[in-house]
Amino acid sequence: MEKEVDSLEEKIKAVSKKFLEKSHGREVIVVSHFDTDGITSAAIMTKCLQRLDRKFSVRIVKSLEKSFIDSLPKDKIILFLDLSSGSLNHIENAGLKEVFIIDHHELVQGVSEGIEIVNPQLHKKEKISSSGLTYLFCKEIDPESKKSAKLAVLGMIGDLLEKEIDKLNNGILEDGEIKKKRGLLIYPSTRPINRALEYCSNPYIPGVTGNPLGVLELLREAGIENSRGQYKSLMEISEEEMKRLVTAIMLRNPKAAEQIIGDIFLIKFFNKVEDARELSAMVNACSRLGQNGVALRFCMEVPGARKEAEEIHIKYKQHIISGLDFISKAEKIIGKNFVIINTKDQIKDTIVGTLASILSNSSVYEKGTIIITMAYYDDKIKVSARVCGRDNDISNSRNVRSILNGVIKEIGGEVGGHEFAAGCILTKDKEKKFIEALKKALEIELVKI
């Protein structure tokens, strides 16, 4: 693995300088991940390359598979954003001549000569999103990229790193002129509170999430009334109303205390001040439902993209609610400190990861429990793994990226992600073998609930 010979900031400066030199007069193929962090990274880079008048194209992908890497043109500059740290062997074997990587995921192979990589895993494992890295990278080669700081914030929130704000991330917040306010972390904080609660999945509120009548009952308990049939937004309710609402929510989900209060980031987007979590969720919804183009146009603030994104977001939230309902009734494989939920073809592969995240932040399972969801797509299976609580000080938690990597090494497939949130892809014909190997790795037993 590449030696840590400089700081992350110095590495960004060095690699960005090489990219600026080598991309002059050459075509750049930008390959980015399809989640919020990847889409915002692509949008930041797109704006930068447009201003530099570089010839380029953008490809948004769900995962980076060997066949895709092999298909990339050998004579062009390939720039990977928010992925590829787990595919360095495939990149090396593909014979790509000029490769640049901006990513924050774990590396499982050494970095070969000829691959220029910016990854905090090689520099004290600093907590920063790929969009944050891409922003800092672009700002080095084009000062005008400072205007894209708000997109880096959306990516940061999309990767749940807003609680990990250090020097680098704080600088990005300052560049983006982001307003920060302490409050209840249910979004959108700028819309009527009853609507926000109905579709609130993080935290998941039993009897309220997805239940309009349950929402009204909760608001009555909290003593929050509507005016002419319209409820105020979270930003508008009084401090006393906020306290009562928090108490009512905690009675339904006692574990919500750790995640219910925090910083709300307000961003000016489409000439309107918005809750950054809502904007981030809209980008995510578009990509999860196969509308990467809409997600990218939305980030670029292209007229008309806002309405498209809002409509897609509504459909996505409905998918989430129905998915949670299906999972609550589904058969599960349960063992000590973990659960596997194989949804097969009942839930979209692009959504099972989100559902795993929601469950990992709910009161359903104990902190430290490993949640693994599975779903079919084409002739493959998408697997997502999360650790409940996501606290880095969980003494008995295990590295899900490492667990999946061990199993996939045995049966074949692709792995990516982090210590507390990871995923993999395998072919359907290996489904039974995968589950058995995973059960063996986690020492579990089958229980129907």
The 8 nearest C-alpha neighbors of each residue, nearest first, counted from 0:
[[1, 109, 110, 2, 108, 111, 121, 106],
 [2, 0, 110, 3, 109, 121, 111, 4],
 [3, 1, 4, 0, 121, 5, 122, 110],
 [2, 4, 5, 121, 122, 1, 6, 123],
 [3, 5, 2, 6, 1, 122, 10, 121],
 [6, 4, 3, 9, 10, 7, 122, 8],
 [7, 5, 9, 8, 122, 10, 4, 3],
 [6, 8, 10, 9, 122, 11, 119, 5],
 [9, 7, 11, 6, 10, 12, 5, 135],
 [10, 8, 12, 6, 11, 7, 5, 13],
 [11, 9, 7, 13, 12, 8, 14, 6],
 [10, 12, 8, 14, 9, 13, 136, 15],
 [11, 13, 9, 15, 10, 14, 16, 8],
 [14, 12, 10, 16, 11, 15, 9, 17],
 [13, 15, 17, 11, 16, 12, 10, 18],
 [16, 14, 18, 12, 17, 13, 136, 11],
 [15, 17, 19, 13, 14, 18, 12, 20],
 [18, 16, 14, 20, 15, 19, 21, 13],
 [19, 17, 15, 21, 20, 16, 22, 14],
 [18, 20, 16, 22, 17, 21, 15, 23],
 [21, 19, 17, 18, 22, 23, 16, 15],
 [20, 22, 18, 23, 19, 17, 25, 24],
 [23, 21, 25, 19, 20, 18, 24, 27],
 [24, 22, 25, 21, 20, 19, 53, 26],
 [23, 25, 22, 26, 53, 54, 21, 20],
 [26, 24, 22, 23, 27, 54, 75, 76],
 [27, 25, 54, 55, 75, 76, 28, 22],
 [26, 28, 55, 76, 77, 75, 29, 54],
 [27, 29, 77, 56, 55, 78, 57, 76],
 [28, 30, 57, 78, 56, 79, 58, 77],
 [31, 29, 58, 79, 59, 57, 78, 80],
 [30, 32, 80, 59, 37, 79, 81, 41],
 [33, 31, 37, 60, 81, 59, 34, 61],
 [32, 34, 61, 60, 37, 59, 286, 38],
 [35, 33, 37, 36, 283, 32, 38, 286],
 [36, 34, 283, 38, 157, 37, 154, 282],
 [35, 37, 154, 39, 34, 130, 38, 157],
 [36, 38, 32, 40, 34, 81, 31, 35],
 [37, 39, 41, 35, 40, 36, 33, 34],
 [38, 40, 42, 41, 36, 37, 150, 154],
 [41, 39, 130, 37, 43, 38, 42, 133],
 [40, 42, 38, 44, 39, 43, 45, 31],
 [41, 43, 39, 45, 44, 40, 295, 38],
 [44, 42, 40, 46, 45, 41, 147, 39],
 [43, 45, 47, 41, 42, 46, 48, 40],
 [46, 44, 42, 48, 47, 43, 41, 49],
 [45, 47, 49, 43, 44, 48, 42, 50],
 [46, 48, 44, 50, 45, 49, 144, 51],
 [49, 47, 51, 45, 53, 50, 46, 52],
 [48, 50, 52, 46, 51, 47, 45, 53],
 [49, 51, 47, 52, 48, 46, 53, 141],
 [52, 50, 48, 49, 53, 47, 141, 46],
 [53, 51, 49, 50, 48, 54, 47, 55],
 [54, 52, 48, 51, 55, 49, 23, 26],
 [53, 55, 26, 27, 52, 25, 56, 24],
 [56, 54, 27, 26, 28, 53, 57, 29],
 [55, 57, 28, 29, 27, 58, 54, 26],
 [58, 56, 29, 30, 28, 59, 55, 41],
 [57, 59, 30, 29, 31, 60, 56, 28],
 [58, 60, 31, 33, 32, 30, 57, 291],
 [59, 61, 32, 62, 33, 31, 58, 63],
 [62, 60, 33, 32, 63, 59, 34, 349],
 [63, 61, 60, 64, 32, 82, 33, 424],
 [62, 64, 83, 67, 65, 60, 61, 68],
 [65, 63, 67, 66, 62, 68, 413, 86],
 [64, 66, 68, 67, 89, 69, 63, 86],
 [67, 65, 69, 68, 64, 70, 63, 71],
 [68, 66, 70, 69, 64, 65, 71, 63],
 [67, 69, 65, 70, 71, 66, 64, 90],
 [68, 70, 93, 66, 67, 71, 65, 90],
 [71, 69, 67, 68, 66, 72, 93, 65],
 [70, 72, 68, 69, 73, 67, 95, 77],
 [73, 71, 74, 75, 70, 95, 69, 77],
 [72, 74, 95, 75, 96, 71, 94, 97],
 [73, 75, 72, 96, 76, 95, 97, 26],
 [76, 74, 26, 73, 72, 27, 77, 97],
 [75, 77, 27, 97, 98, 28, 26, 78],
 [78, 76, 28, 98, 27, 29, 75, 99],
 [77, 79, 99, 29, 100, 98, 28, 30],
 [78, 80, 100, 30, 31, 29, 101, 99],
 [79, 81, 31, 101, 82, 102, 30, 100],
 [82, 80, 102, 129, 37, 32, 31, 101],
 [81, 83, 80, 102, 84, 32, 79, 31],
 [82, 84, 86, 85, 87, 79, 63, 100],
 [85, 83, 106, 86, 82, 87, 104, 105],
 [84, 86, 83, 106, 415, 107, 87, 414],
 [87, 85, 83, 89, 88, 84, 90, 63],
 [86, 88, 90, 89, 85, 84, 91, 83],
 [87, 89, 91, 90, 86, 92, 108, 85],
 [90, 88, 92, 86, 91, 87, 65, 93],
 [91, 89, 87, 93, 88, 92, 86, 68],
 [90, 92, 88, 89, 93, 94, 87, 95],
 [91, 93, 89, 94, 90, 88, 95, 69],
 [94, 92, 69, 90, 91, 95, 89, 68],
 [93, 95, 92, 91, 96, 73, 90, 69],
 [96, 94, 73, 93, 97, 90, 98, 91],
 [95, 97, 73, 94, 74, 98, 76, 113],
 [96, 98, 76, 95, 77, 75, 113, 99],
 [99, 97, 77, 114, 78, 76, 115, 96],
 [98, 100, 78, 115, 116, 114, 77, 79],
 [99, 101, 116, 79, 78, 117, 102, 80],
 [102, 100, 117, 80, 116, 79, 118, 81],
 [101, 103, 81, 129, 118, 82, 80, 104],
 [104, 102, 118, 129, 119, 128, 120, 81],
 [105, 103, 416, 417, 102, 84, 106, 82],
 [104, 106, 417, 120, 84, 107, 416, 103],
 [107, 105, 84, 85, 108, 104, 120, 109],
 [106, 108, 85, 105, 109, 84, 87, 86],
 [109, 107, 106, 87, 110, 0, 88, 85],
 [108, 110, 0, 111, 1, 107, 87, 106],
 [111, 109, 0, 1, 108, 112, 87, 114],
 [112, 110, 114, 113, 109, 91, 87, 1],
 [111, 113, 114, 110, 115, 91, 1, 109],
 [112, 114, 111, 115, 97, 98, 96, 110],
 [113, 115, 98, 112, 111, 99, 116, 110],
 [116, 114, 99, 100, 98, 113, 14, 117],
 [117, 115, 100, 99, 101, 114, 118, 14],
 [116, 118, 101, 100, 11, 102, 10, 119],
 [117, 119, 103, 102, 120, 121, 116, 101],
 [120, 118, 122, 124, 121, 125, 103, 7],
 [119, 121, 124, 118, 122, 105, 123, 103],
 [120, 122, 119, 118, 3, 123, 124, 1],
 [123, 121, 119, 124, 120, 7, 3, 6],
 [122, 124, 125, 121, 120, 119, 7, 3],
 [125, 123, 120, 119, 122, 126, 121, 118],
 [124, 126, 119, 123, 127, 122, 120, 7],
 [127, 125, 163, 124, 128, 160, 119, 164],
 [126, 128, 125, 131, 129, 168, 132, 160],
 [127, 129, 131, 155, 130, 132, 103, 154],
 [128, 130, 132, 102, 81, 131, 103, 133],
 [129, 131, 40, 151, 133, 128, 132, 154],
 [132, 130, 151, 128, 134, 129, 133, 127],
 [131, 133, 129, 135, 134, 130, 136, 128],
 [134, 132, 130, 136, 131, 135, 40, 129],
 [133, 135, 131, 137, 136, 132, 130, 138],
 [136, 134, 138, 132, 133, 137, 131, 139],
 [137, 135, 133, 134, 139, 138, 11, 15],
 [138, 136, 134, 139, 140, 135, 141, 144],
 [137, 139, 142, 141, 144, 135, 136, 140],
 [140, 138, 137, 136, 141, 12, 135, 142],
 [141, 139, 137, 138, 15, 142, 19, 136],
 [140, 142, 138, 143, 144, 139, 137, 47],
 [143, 141, 138, 144, 145, 139, 140, 137],
 [144, 142, 145, 141, 146, 138, 47, 147],
 [145, 143, 138, 146, 142, 147, 141, 137],
 [144, 146, 143, 147, 148, 142, 138, 174],
 [145, 147, 144, 148, 143, 175, 149, 174],
 [148, 146, 145, 144, 150, 149, 43, 151],
 [149, 147, 175, 151, 150, 145, 146, 171],
 [148, 150, 175, 152, 151, 147, 153, 266],
 [151, 149, 153, 152, 148, 147, 39, 154],
 [150, 152, 130, 131, 154, 148, 149, 153],
 [151, 153, 155, 149, 150, 154, 156, 148],
 [154, 152, 150, 279, 156, 151, 155, 157],
 [155, 153, 36, 157, 151, 152, 156, 35],
 [154, 156, 152, 128, 158, 160, 157, 153],
 [155, 157, 159, 153, 158, 154, 161, 160],
 [156, 158, 154, 35, 155, 159, 279, 36],
 [157, 159, 155, 156, 160, 154, 36, 128],
 [160, 158, 156, 157, 161, 155, 162, 163],
 [159, 161, 163, 155, 162, 158, 156, 127],
 [160, 162, 163, 156, 159, 164, 155, 262],
 [161, 163, 160, 164, 159, 262, 261, 156],
 [164, 162, 160, 161, 165, 126, 127, 168],
 [163, 165, 168, 162, 169, 161, 166, 160],
 [166, 164, 168, 167, 169, 163, 126, 170],
 [165, 167, 169, 168, 170, 164, 171, 163],
 [168, 166, 170, 169, 165, 171, 164, 127],
 [169, 167, 171, 164, 170, 165, 166, 172],
 [170, 168, 172, 166, 171, 167, 165, 164],
 [169, 171, 173, 167, 168, 172, 166, 174],
 [170, 172, 174, 168, 173, 169, 148, 175],
 [173, 171, 169, 175, 170, 174, 177, 176],
 [172, 174, 170, 176, 171, 175, 169, 177],
 [175, 173, 171, 172, 176, 148, 170, 145],
 [174, 176, 148, 149, 172, 177, 173, 171],
 [177, 175, 173, 174, 172, 178, 149, 266],
 [178, 176, 175, 172, 266, 265, 179, 264],
 [177, 179, 265, 264, 176, 180, 266, 263],
 [180, 178, 264, 263, 262, 265, 177, 181],
 [179, 181, 263, 262, 182, 264, 178, 265],
 [182, 180, 262, 261, 263, 179, 260, 183],
 [181, 183, 260, 261, 262, 184, 180, 263],
 [182, 184, 260, 185, 259, 261, 181, 233],
 [185, 183, 259, 260, 261, 182, 186, 263],
 [186, 184, 183, 187, 199, 188, 195, 196],
 [187, 185, 188, 195, 277, 184, 276, 274],
 [186, 188, 277, 189, 190, 274, 195, 185],
 [187, 189, 186, 233, 234, 190, 232, 274],
 [188, 190, 187, 232, 234, 274, 233, 273],
 [189, 191, 232, 187, 188, 192, 195, 194],
 [192, 190, 232, 231, 230, 193, 194, 195],
 [191, 193, 232, 195, 194, 233, 231, 230],
 [192, 194, 196, 195, 191, 197, 214, 230],
 [195, 193, 197, 196, 192, 191, 198, 190],
 [194, 196, 192, 193, 197, 198, 186, 187],
 [197, 195, 199, 193, 194, 198, 192, 214],
 [198, 196, 208, 209, 194, 195, 199, 211],
 [197, 199, 196, 208, 195, 209, 200, 194],
 [200, 198, 196, 208, 197, 201, 195, 203],
 [199, 201, 203, 202, 198, 357, 208, 204],
 [202, 200, 203, 199, 357, 360, 185, 361],
 [201, 203, 200, 361, 204, 255, 360, 199],
 [202, 204, 200, 201, 361, 208, 199, 205],
 [203, 205, 208, 207, 252, 202, 206, 251],
 [206, 204, 207, 251, 208, 203, 252, 362],
 [205, 207, 213, 208, 204, 210, 209, 251],
 [208, 206, 213, 210, 214, 204, 205, 209],
 [209, 207, 197, 204, 210, 199, 198, 206],
 [208, 210, 197, 198, 320, 207, 211, 199],
 [209, 211, 207, 213, 208, 212, 197, 214],
 [212, 210, 214, 213, 197, 215, 209, 207],
 [213, 211, 215, 214, 210, 216, 207, 217],
 [212, 214, 207, 216, 210, 211, 215, 206],
 [213, 215, 211, 207, 217, 212, 216, 197],
 [214, 216, 218, 212, 217, 213, 219, 211],
 [215, 217, 213, 219, 214, 218, 220, 212],
 [218, 216, 220, 214, 219, 215, 213, 221],
 [217, 219, 221, 215, 223, 220, 216, 222],
 [218, 220, 222, 216, 221, 217, 223, 215],
 [221, 219, 217, 218, 222, 216, 247, 223],
 [220, 222, 243, 218, 244, 219, 223, 247],
 [223, 221, 219, 220, 218, 224, 240, 243],
 [224, 222, 218, 221, 219, 240, 225, 220],
 [225, 223, 222, 226, 230, 219, 218, 231],
 [226, 224, 230, 229, 228, 227, 223, 231],
 [225, 227, 229, 228, 230, 224, 231, 223],
 [228, 226, 229, 225, 230, 224, 231, 191],
 [227, 229, 226, 225, 230, 224, 231, 191],
 [230, 228, 225, 226, 227, 231, 191, 224],
 [231, 229, 225, 191, 192, 226, 232, 193],
 [230, 232, 191, 235, 192, 236, 229, 233],
 [231, 233, 191, 192, 190, 235, 234, 189],
 [234, 232, 188, 235, 236, 192, 189, 231],
 [233, 235, 232, 188, 236, 189, 231, 182],
 [234, 236, 232, 233, 231, 237, 189, 188],
 [237, 235, 233, 234, 240, 231, 232, 241],
 [236, 238, 240, 239, 241, 235, 234, 233],
 [239, 237, 241, 240, 242, 236, 243, 235],
 [238, 240, 242, 241, 237, 243, 236, 244],
 [241, 239, 237, 243, 238, 242, 236, 244],
 [240, 242, 238, 244, 239, 243, 237, 245],
 [243, 241, 239, 245, 244, 240, 246, 238],
 [244, 242, 221, 246, 240, 241, 245, 247],
 [243, 245, 221, 247, 241, 246, 242, 240],
 [246, 244, 248, 242, 247, 243, 249, 241],
 [245, 247, 243, 249, 244, 248, 242, 250],
 [248, 246, 244, 250, 245, 249, 221, 243],
 [249, 247, 245, 251, 250, 246, 252, 244],
 [250, 248, 253, 252, 246, 251, 247, 255],
 [249, 251, 247, 248, 252, 253, 246, 245],
 [250, 252, 249, 248, 205, 253, 204, 247],
 [251, 253, 249, 254, 255, 250, 362, 204],
 [254, 252, 249, 255, 250, 251, 256, 362],
 [255, 253, 256, 252, 362, 257, 249, 361],
 [254, 256, 258, 253, 257, 252, 259, 249],
 [257, 255, 254, 259, 258, 253, 249, 260],
 [258, 256, 255, 259, 254, 260, 261, 388],
 [259, 257, 255, 256, 260, 202, 261, 184],
 [258, 260, 184, 256, 255, 183, 257, 261],
 [261, 259, 183, 184, 182, 258, 262, 181],
 [260, 262, 181, 182, 184, 183, 263, 259],
 [261, 263, 181, 180, 182, 179, 264, 260],
 [262, 264, 180, 179, 181, 182, 265, 261],
 [265, 263, 179, 275, 178, 274, 262, 177],
 [264, 266, 274, 178, 273, 275, 177, 272],
 [267, 265, 273, 272, 177, 275, 268, 274],
 [266, 268, 272, 271, 270, 273, 269, 265],
 [267, 269, 270, 271, 266, 272, 273, 300],
 [268, 270, 271, 300, 267, 305, 272, 302],
 [271, 269, 268, 267, 272, 273, 266, 300],
 [270, 272, 267, 268, 269, 273, 266, 265],
 [271, 273, 267, 266, 265, 268, 270, 274],
 [274, 272, 266, 265, 275, 267, 271, 268],
 [273, 275, 265, 276, 277, 187, 264, 188],
 [274, 276, 278, 277, 264, 265, 266, 273],
 [277, 275, 279, 278, 274, 280, 186, 156],
 [276, 278, 280, 187, 279, 275, 274, 186],
 [279, 277, 275, 281, 280, 276, 282, 274],
 [278, 280, 276, 153, 282, 277, 281, 157],
 [279, 281, 283, 277, 278, 282, 284, 276],
 [280, 282, 284, 278, 283, 279, 312, 308],
 [283, 281, 294, 279, 285, 280, 284, 35],
 [282, 284, 35, 280, 286, 281, 285, 34],
 [285, 283, 281, 287, 312, 282, 286, 315],
 [286, 284, 290, 294, 282, 288, 283, 287],
 [285, 287, 291, 290, 289, 283, 288, 284],
 [288, 286, 349, 284, 289, 285, 283, 350],
 [287, 289, 285, 286, 290, 284, 315, 349],
 [288, 290, 286, 287, 291, 285, 349, 292],
 [289, 291, 285, 286, 293, 292, 288, 294],
 [292, 290, 286, 294, 293, 289, 285, 295],
 [293, 291, 295, 294, 290, 296, 286, 285],
 [292, 294, 296, 290, 291, 295, 297, 304],
 [295, 293, 291, 282, 297, 285, 292, 296],
 [294, 296, 298, 292, 297, 293, 42, 291],
 [297, 295, 299, 293, 301, 298, 294, 304],
 [296, 298, 300, 304, 294, 299, 295, 305],
 [299, 297, 295, 300, 296, 42, 294, 39],
 [298, 300, 296, 297, 301, 295, 42, 46],
 [301, 299, 297, 298, 296, 269, 302, 304],
 [300, 302, 296, 299, 304, 297, 303, 298],
 [303, 301, 304, 300, 305, 297, 269, 296],
 [302, 304, 305, 306, 301, 307, 297, 300],
 [303, 305, 297, 307, 306, 302, 301, 296],
 [304, 306, 308, 303, 307, 297, 309, 302],
 [305, 307, 309, 308, 304, 303, 310, 311],
 [308, 306, 304, 310, 305, 309, 311, 303],
 [307, 309, 311, 305, 306, 310, 312, 304],
 [310, 308, 312, 306, 311, 307, 305, 313],
 [309, 311, 313, 307, 312, 308, 306, 314],
 [312, 310, 308, 314, 313, 309, 285, 315],
 [311, 313, 315, 309, 284, 310, 314, 281],
 [312, 314, 316, 310, 315, 311, 309, 317],
 [315, 313, 317, 311, 312, 316, 318, 310],
 [314, 316, 312, 318, 317, 313, 284, 311],
 [317, 315, 319, 313, 318, 314, 312, 320],
 [316, 318, 314, 320, 315, 319, 321, 313],
 [319, 317, 315, 321, 316, 320, 322, 314],
 [320, 318, 322, 316, 317, 321, 323, 315],
 [319, 321, 317, 323, 322, 318, 209, 316],
 [322, 320, 324, 318, 323, 319, 325, 317],
 [323, 321, 319, 325, 324, 320, 318, 326],
 [322, 324, 326, 320, 325, 321, 319, 327],
 [323, 325, 321, 327, 322, 326, 320, 328],
 [326, 324, 322, 323, 327, 328, 329, 321],
 [327, 325, 329, 323, 328, 324, 322, 340],
 [326, 328, 324, 325, 329, 323, 322, 330],
 [329, 327, 326, 325, 330, 324, 448, 323],
 [330, 328, 326, 327, 325, 331, 448, 340],
 [331, 329, 447, 448, 328, 332, 340, 446],
 [332, 330, 340, 339, 447, 333, 329, 446],
 [331, 333, 445, 339, 338, 446, 340, 444],
 [334, 332, 338, 446, 445, 331, 444, 337],
 [333, 335, 443, 444, 337, 336, 338, 332],
 [334, 336, 337, 443, 333, 442, 368, 441],
 [337, 335, 368, 334, 369, 367, 338, 365],
 [336, 338, 369, 368, 334, 335, 370, 333],
 [337, 339, 333, 370, 332, 371, 334, 369],
 [340, 338, 371, 332, 331, 372, 370, 341],
 [339, 341, 372, 331, 342, 371, 373, 338],
 [340, 342, 373, 343, 372, 374, 339, 331],
 [341, 343, 374, 345, 373, 346, 340, 344],
 [342, 344, 374, 375, 341, 345, 373, 346],
 [345, 343, 375, 346, 374, 342, 347, 376],
 [344, 346, 342, 343, 347, 374, 325, 322],
 [347, 345, 344, 342, 348, 374, 322, 351],
 [348, 346, 349, 350, 374, 351, 345, 344],
 [347, 349, 374, 350, 351, 381, 376, 375],
 [350, 348, 287, 347, 351, 352, 288, 353],
 [349, 351, 353, 352, 347, 348, 354, 287],
 [352, 350, 354, 353, 348, 372, 349, 355],
 [353, 351, 355, 383, 354, 350, 356, 349],
 [352, 354, 356, 350, 355, 351, 357, 349],
 [353, 355, 351, 357, 356, 352, 358, 350],
 [354, 356, 352, 358, 353, 357, 359, 370],
 [357, 355, 359, 353, 354, 358, 385, 352],
 [358, 356, 354, 360, 359, 355, 201, 200],
 [357, 359, 361, 355, 360, 356, 354, 363],
 [358, 360, 387, 356, 357, 361, 355, 386],
 [359, 361, 357, 358, 388, 387, 202, 356],
 [362, 360, 358, 203, 363, 359, 202, 357],
 [361, 363, 254, 364, 252, 360, 253, 365],
 [362, 364, 361, 358, 365, 359, 360, 252],
 [365, 363, 362, 368, 366, 361, 387, 359],
 [366, 364, 368, 367, 387, 363, 362, 336],
 [367, 365, 387, 388, 368, 364, 386, 393],
 [366, 368, 387, 396, 386, 365, 369, 388],
 [369, 367, 336, 337, 387, 366, 365, 386],
 [368, 370, 337, 386, 385, 336, 387, 338],
 [369, 371, 385, 338, 384, 337, 355, 386],
 [372, 370, 384, 339, 383, 340, 338, 369],
 [373, 371, 340, 383, 382, 341, 339, 351],
 [372, 374, 382, 341, 381, 342, 340, 383],
 [375, 373, 343, 348, 342, 381, 380, 344],
 [376, 374, 380, 343, 344, 379, 348, 381],
 [375, 377, 379, 380, 378, 348, 374, 381],
 [376, 378, 379, 375, 380, 427, 426, 348],
 [379, 377, 427, 426, 376, 380, 375, 428],
 [380, 378, 426, 427, 376, 377, 425, 375],
 [381, 379, 375, 425, 374, 424, 427, 426],
 [380, 382, 424, 374, 373, 348, 423, 375],
 [381, 383, 373, 423, 422, 372, 424, 380],
 [384, 382, 422, 352, 372, 371, 421, 373],
 [383, 385, 371, 421, 370, 420, 422, 399],
 [386, 384, 420, 370, 419, 369, 356, 355],
 [385, 387, 369, 419, 389, 367, 368, 359],
 [388, 386, 359, 366, 367, 368, 389, 360],
 [387, 389, 366, 390, 360, 359, 386, 367],
 [390, 388, 387, 386, 419, 391, 367, 359],
 [391, 389, 388, 392, 393, 387, 367, 419],
 [390, 392, 393, 389, 419, 394, 396, 388],
 [391, 393, 390, 394, 396, 389, 395, 367],
 [394, 392, 396, 391, 395, 390, 367, 366],
 [393, 395, 396, 392, 391, 367, 397, 390],
 [394, 396, 393, 397, 367, 392, 336, 368],
 [397, 395, 367, 393, 394, 398, 386, 368],
 [396, 398, 399, 395, 418, 402, 419, 386],
 [397, 399, 418, 401, 400, 419, 402, 396],
 [400, 398, 402, 401, 418, 419, 397, 403],
 [399, 401, 421, 418, 403, 398, 402, 417],
 [400, 402, 404, 398, 399, 403, 405, 418],
 [403, 401, 399, 405, 404, 400, 398, 406],
 [404, 402, 406, 400, 405, 401, 407, 399],
 [403, 405, 401, 407, 402, 406, 408, 414],
 [406, 404, 402, 408, 403, 407, 401, 409],
 [405, 407, 403, 409, 408, 404, 436, 437],
 [408, 406, 411, 410, 404, 409, 412, 405],
 [409, 407, 405, 406, 411, 410, 404, 412],
 [408, 410, 407, 406, 411, 405, 436, 404],
 [409, 411, 407, 408, 406, 433, 412, 429],
 [412, 410, 407, 408, 409, 425, 413, 406],
 [411, 413, 425, 407, 424, 414, 410, 423],
 [412, 414, 424, 423, 64, 425, 415, 407],
 [415, 413, 423, 422, 404, 424, 85, 412],
 [416, 414, 422, 85, 421, 423, 400, 413],
 [417, 415, 421, 104, 420, 422, 400, 105],
 [416, 418, 420, 421, 419, 400, 104, 105],
 [417, 419, 398, 400, 399, 420, 421, 416],
 [418, 420, 386, 417, 385, 399, 389, 398],
 [421, 419, 385, 417, 384, 418, 416, 386],
 [422, 420, 416, 400, 384, 417, 415, 383],
 [423, 421, 383, 382, 415, 384, 414, 416],
 [422, 424, 414, 382, 413, 381, 415, 383],
 [423, 425, 381, 413, 412, 380, 382, 414],
 [426, 424, 412, 380, 379, 427, 413, 423],
 [425, 427, 379, 428, 429, 380, 378, 424],
 [428, 426, 379, 430, 429, 378, 380, 425],
 [427, 429, 426, 430, 431, 378, 379, 432],
 [430, 428, 432, 427, 426, 431, 433, 425],
 [431, 429, 433, 427, 432, 428, 434, 426],
 [430, 432, 434, 433, 429, 435, 428, 427],
 [431, 433, 435, 429, 430, 434, 436, 410],
 [434, 432, 436, 430, 431, 435, 429, 437],
 [435, 433, 437, 431, 436, 432, 438, 430],
 [434, 436, 438, 432, 437, 433, 439, 431],
 [437, 435, 439, 433, 434, 438, 432, 440],
 [438, 436, 440, 434, 439, 435, 433, 441],
 [439, 437, 435, 441, 443, 440, 436, 442],
 [438, 440, 442, 436, 437, 441, 435, 443],
 [441, 439, 437, 438, 442, 436, 402, 406],
 [440, 442, 438, 439, 443, 437, 334, 337],
 [443, 441, 439, 438, 440, 334, 444, 335],
 [444, 442, 334, 438, 441, 335, 333, 445],
 [443, 445, 334, 333, 446, 332, 442, 438],
 [446, 444, 332, 333, 447, 443, 334, 331],
 [445, 447, 332, 333, 448, 444, 331, 330],
 [448, 446, 330, 331, 445, 332, 333, 329],
 [447, 330, 446, 331, 329, 328, 332, 333]]
